[in-house]
């Protein structure tokens, strides 16, 4: 696998300038995220159809040309399963690649299967079984090993022709706009941290408010200290604090498993946040805390799911790609909670193709 190493800003600027007229480019990153909140960028890979270019971000002292390249509207950026790469670009460059053509999402919307990993899609297109030994290797080490270089080059050398073929197929099926629309909506970060506390709805309102406050405090601390959330406070302790609602340092020490160092360093600040939440006048259900559907609504969900499955079969798109279960549940909840916002993913092509037919079915259920 041919690759070229780029390690100065001047070399990078010349490379980007030389390929400015291309319609698309394959893009990937390697990073480390073992003991930090933010991903530590370690390598950027680009391919325009010939050699793979491996750019060393640790050596770059000027990034404006790279920012301009990533946001150039004339060149489509093909990435596979881009969510983690978006986190890298947001933290490193404060920009996101655009226009973004996510080949994993494209494969799903073009009837090739949902959730295909990179090895799986390469195997499908080229009948090649890529090695996976370097997936968890240390990408910040220098020099990279020959095995790492080969692995990194393969990440874009196969991705480029896959992107070309998928873009052609998308044009033929009239779905290129769908895929680019999906890419434009993609944002880093995933679901709100509070949403993972699935049993939070069982807590009394005051404890729910404290839970939300502790989760928010942990998020701020993790970002400020650049440490994983669990290093600040694990989920079990977050829930324990919400249930205990400690009012003093002594109360904090009595929470089983609470690190003494955390109490010394940030106990007073944490207690202040808990007190604010506990004494808030109108403790109501937080928007990211979801109550399970009632039995009657679960019946409606079952019928909606069947209708969605029929739509999916017609379009040859996996049902969960058209609309995940959580969105189906949200659609049902909107009947009794009109103020509940619709996700941005419900607009555009999905609105007429999926959302409107499901809303029509819901009207009949009323």
C-alpha positions in Angstrom: 0.0 0.0 0.0 1.6 3.2 -1.2 1.7 6.1 1.3 3.5 9.5 1.6 4.4 11.0 5.0 3.6 14.7 5.5 5.1 16.4 8.5 5.3 20.2 7.9 2.7 22.8 7.3 4.4 23.9 4.1 4.2 20.3 2.7 0.5 20.0 3.8 -0.4 23.3 2.2 1.3 22.3 -1.1 -0.6 18.9 -1.0 -4.0 20.5 -0.4 -3.4 23.1 -3.1 -2.4 20.4 -5.7 -5.6 18.4 -5.0 -8.0 21.4 -4.8 -9.8 20.5 -8.0 -10.9 17.0 -7.0 -14.6 16.3 -6.4 -14.0 14.1 -3.4 -11.4 12.9 -0.9 -11.3 10.1 1.6 -10.5 11.2 5.1 -9.7 9.4 8.4 -8.0 10.0 11.7 -6.1 8.1 14.3 -6.3 9.3 17.9 -5.8 8.2 21.5 -8.5 8.5 24.2 -7.4 6.4 27.1 -6.9 8.9 30.0 -8.4 12.1 28.6 -11.9 13.6 28.0 -11.0 14.9 24.6 -9.5 12.7 21.8 -5.8 13.3 21.2 -5.2 13.6 17.5 -2.3 11.5 16.3 -2.7 11.1 12.6 -4.7 12.5 9.7 -5.0 10.3 6.5 -6.1 11.6 3.1 -6.5 9.9 -0.3 -7.6 11.3 -3.7 -7.4 8.0 -5.4 -3.6 7.4 -5.7 -1.3 7.3 -2.8 -2.5 7.7 0.8 -1.1 10.7 2.5 -0.3 10.4 6.2 -0.2 13.8 7.9 1.5 14.1 11.3 -0.5 16.6 13.3 2.2 16.7 16.0 4.5 18.6 13.7 2.1 21.1 12.2 2.4 24.7 13.3 -0.1 26.3 10.9 -3.7 24.8 10.5 -5.6 27.4 8.5 -5.0 25.6 5.2 -6.4 22.4 6.7 -9.4 24.2 8.1 -10.1 25.7 4.7 -9.7 22.3 3.0 -12.1 20.6 5.4 -14.8 23.2 4.9 -14.4 23.7 1.1 -17.9 23.3 -0.3 -16.5 22.1 -3.7 -14.9 18.9 -2.4 -16.9 16.1 -0.8 -15.2 14.5 2.3 -15.8 10.8 2.5 -15.5 9.4 6.0 -16.7 6.0 7.4 -18.7 6.1 10.6 -17.6 9.7 11.2 -18.9 10.4 14.7 -15.5 9.9 16.5 -13.6 11.7 13.7 -16.0 14.7 14.2 -15.0 14.9 17.8 -11.3 14.9 16.8 -11.9 17.7 14.3 -14.0 19.8 16.6 -11.4 19.7 19.4 -8.3 20.0 17.2 -9.4 22.4 14.5 -12.8 23.8 15.7 -14.3 23.0 12.4 -16.2 20.0 11.0 -15.7 18.4 7.5 -18.3 19.6 5.0 -19.8 18.5 2.7 -19.7 15.2 4.6 -20.5 11.8 2.9 -20.5 9.1 5.6 -20.0 5.8 3.8 -21.5 3.8 6.6 -24.7 5.8 6.5 -24.6 5.8 2.7 -24.4 2.0 2.5 -27.5 1.8 4.8 -29.5 4.4 2.7 -28.5 2.6 -0.5 -29.7 -0.8 0.5 -26.3 -2.4 1.3 -26.9 -3.0 5.0 -27.0 -1.0 8.2 -24.1 -0.5 10.6 -21.4 -1.9 8.4 -18.0 -1.5 10.0 -15.0 -0.5 7.8 -13.6 -4.0 7.6 -17.0 -5.3 6.6 -17.6 -2.7 3.9 -14.1 -3.3 2.5 -14.7 -7.1 2.5 -18.1 -6.5 0.7 -16.5 -4.3 -2.1 -13.1 -5.9 -2.5 -13.2 -9.3 -0.8 -10.3 -8.2 1.3 -10.0 -9.1 5.0 -8.2 -6.2 6.6 -6.0 -6.8 9.7 -7.2 -5.4 13.0 -4.1 -5.7 15.2 -3.3 -2.0 15.2 -6.8 -0.8 16.2 -5.8 -0.2 19.8 -2.1 0.6 19.3 -0.4 3.8 20.5 -0.8 6.2 17.6 1.0 9.0 19.4 4.3 7.1 19.4 7.0 8.2 16.9 8.1 6.7 14.7 5.1 4.7 13.7 5.8 1.0 13.0 5.5 -0.3 9.5 2.4 -2.2 10.5 0.8 1.1 11.8 1.7 2.9 8.6 0.1 0.1 6.5 -3.0 0.0 8.6 -3.4 3.8 8.4 -2.9 3.9 4.7 -5.5 1.1 4.2 -8.1 3.2 6.1 -8.3 5.7 3.2 -6.9 3.8 0.2 -9.9 1.5 0.1 -12.3 4.2 1.4 -11.7 6.4 -1.7 -13.0 3.9 -4.3 -15.8 2.8 -2.0 -16.9 6.5 -1.7 -16.7 6.9 -5.5 -18.9 3.9 -6.1 -21.4 4.8 -3.4 -21.6 8.4 -4.7 -22.4 7.0 -8.2 -25.0 4.7 -6.8 -26.5 7.5 -4.7 -26.8 9.7 -7.9 -28.5 6.8 -9.8 -31.0 6.3 -7.0 -31.6 10.0 -6.4 -30.4 9.7 -2.8 -27.1 11.7 -2.8 -29.0 14.6 -1.3 -30.3 12.4 1.4 -26.8 11.2 2.4 -25.3 14.7 2.3 -28.2 16.0 4.4 -27.4 13.3 6.9 -23.8 14.4 6.9 -24.7 18.0 7.5 -26.7 17.1 10.5 -24.0 15.0 12.2 -22.6 16.5 15.3 -20.0 15.3 17.7 -20.8 14.3 21.3 -23.5 11.7 21.0 -26.5 11.5 23.4 -26.8 13.8 26.5 -24.9 12.3 29.4 -28.1 12.3 31.6 -29.9 10.1 29.1 -27.9 7.0 30.1 -29.5 7.0 33.5 -32.4 4.8 32.4 -34.0 4.4 35.9 -33.8 8.2 36.7 -37.6 8.5 36.1 -38.2 6.5 39.3 -36.5 9.1 41.5 -38.6 11.8 43.2 -38.5 15.2 41.5 -35.9 16.7 43.9 -33.6 13.8 43.4 -34.0 14.0 39.7 -33.0 17.7 39.9 -29.9 16.8 42.0 -29.0 14.0 39.5 -29.1 16.5 36.6 -27.0 18.9 38.6 -24.4 16.3 39.5 -24.2 15.0 35.9 -23.8 18.6 34.7 -21.1 19.3 37.3 -19.2 16.1 36.3 -19.4 17.2 32.6 -17.9 20.6 33.4 -15.1 19.0 35.5 -14.3 16.4 32.9 -13.9 19.0 30.2 -12.0 21.4 32.4 -9.5 18.8 33.6 -9.5 16.8 30.3 -10.2 13.5 32.1 -12.7 10.8 31.4 -16.1 11.3 33.1 -15.7 8.1 35.1 -12.4 9.4 36.5 -14.2 12.3 37.9 -17.2 10.4 39.3 -18.5 7.0 38.1 -22.2 6.6 37.2 -22.9 4.5 40.3 -21.6 7.3 42.6 -23.6 9.9 40.5 -26.8 8.1 41.3 -25.8 7.6 44.9 -25.3 11.3 45.3 -28.7 12.0 43.8 -30.4 9.7 46.2 -28.4 10.9 49.3 -28.7 14.6 48.5 -25.8 15.4 50.8 -25.9 18.8 52.6 -22.4 18.9 54.2 -18.9 17.6 53.8 -19.6 15.0 56.4 -22.6 13.8 54.4 -20.4 13.5 51.3 -17.9 11.4 53.2 -20.7 9.0 54.2 -21.6 8.3 50.5 -20.2 4.8 50.0 -17.2 4.9 47.6 -16.8 8.7 47.3 -13.1 9.5 46.8 -11.7 11.4 49.7 -9.5 13.4 47.3 -12.6 14.5 45.4 -14.2 15.7 48.6 -11.1 17.7 49.5 -10.6 19.2 46.0 -14.2 20.0 45.0 -16.6 19.0 47.8 -17.8 22.5 48.6 -18.4 23.3 44.9 -20.3 20.0 44.4 -22.4 20.6 47.5 -23.3 24.1 46.3 -24.6 22.6 43.0 -26.6 20.0 44.9 -28.1 22.6 47.2 -29.1 24.8 44.2 -30.9 21.9 42.6 -32.5 20.7 45.7 -33.9 24.2 46.6 -35.1 25.1 43.1 -38.8 26.1 43.3 -40.2 24.0 40.5 -38.5 20.6 40.4 -40.0 19.0 37.3 -39.0 16.1 35.1 -35.7 17.0 33.2 -36.1 16.9 29.4 -33.4 14.1 29.2 -35.1 11.9 31.7 -37.6 9.7 29.9 -40.5 7.8 31.5 -41.2 4.4 29.8 -44.3 4.3 27.6 -47.6 3.1 29.0 -49.0 -0.2 28.0 -51.5 1.4 25.6 -48.7 3.5 24.1 -46.5 0.3 23.7 -49.3 -1.2 21.7 -49.3 1.9 19.5 -45.5 1.6 19.2 -45.8 -2.0 18.0 -48.2 -0.9 15.2 -46.0 2.0 14.3 -43.0 -0.3 14.2 -44.8 -2.6 11.8 -45.7 0.3 9.5 -42.1 1.5 9.6 -40.9 -2.0 8.7 -43.1 -1.9 5.6 -41.8 1.5 4.6 -38.2 0.2 5.2 -38.8 -2.9 3.0 -40.2 -0.6 0.2 -37.1 1.6 0.4 -34.7 -1.3 1.1 -33.3 0.6 4.1 -33.0 -0.8 7.6 -35.9 0.4 9.8 -33.6 1.6 12.5 -31.9 3.8 10.0 -35.1 5.3 8.8 -36.1 6.0 12.4 -34.7 4.5 15.6 -37.0 3.2 18.3 -36.3 6.2 20.6 -37.6 8.5 17.9 -40.8 6.4 17.4 -41.4 6.7 21.1 -40.8 10.4 21.0 -43.4 10.7 18.1 -45.9 8.9 20.3 -45.1 11.2 23.3 -45.7 14.3 21.3 -49.5 13.5 21.3 -49.7 14.2 25.0 -46.7 16.6 25.1 -47.1 19.0 22.2 -44.2 21.1 23.4 -41.8 18.2 23.0 -39.3 19.2 20.3 -38.8 17.3 17.1 -35.2 16.2 16.4 -33.6 17.9 13.4 -33.3 14.4 11.8 -37.1 14.5 11.2 -36.8 17.3 8.7 -35.6 17.2 5.0 -36.0 13.9 3.1 -37.1 12.0 6.1 -40.0 14.2 6.9 -42.0 13.4 3.7 -40.7 9.8 3.4 -41.1 8.6 7.0 -42.4 11.2 9.5 -45.5 12.3 7.7 -46.8 8.7 6.9 -46.2 7.8 10.6 -48.0 10.9 11.8 -51.0 10.0 9.6 -51.1 6.6 11.2 -51.0 8.2 14.6 -54.0 10.4 13.7 -56.0 7.2 13.0 -54.9 5.8 16.4 -56.3 8.9 18.3 
